[in-house]
Amino acid sequence: MSVLHLLNRPGALDTCVAHVVEGDAVLLLGDGVYAAADPRLAALEAPVAAIDEDAAGRAVALPPPVRPLGYDGFVALVADHDASVSWT
């Protein structure tokens, strides 16, 4: 079962990355975009994206492997995964 992990704040990153497995995906949104530069995200065997408007609104650069994603892409990610978990 693939899971979309929604990271809403950087303080929840430890718990989030501990539960990510191959086939999952991570989406940074809201204040979660502040975690974009954390090296643990690059070490995951799962794609990582961030809502581009949230990153821009907080003046956060999105380094690789974090890819910018609009709201249409957010909807597509939700549809592509069996379940989602919000980490706050």
Secondary structure, DSSP 8 states (H G I E B T S, - for coil): --EEEEE-SGGGHHHHHHH--TT-EEEE-GGGGGGTT-HHHHT-SS-EEEEHHHHHHTT----TT-EEE-HHHHHHHHHHSSEEEEE-
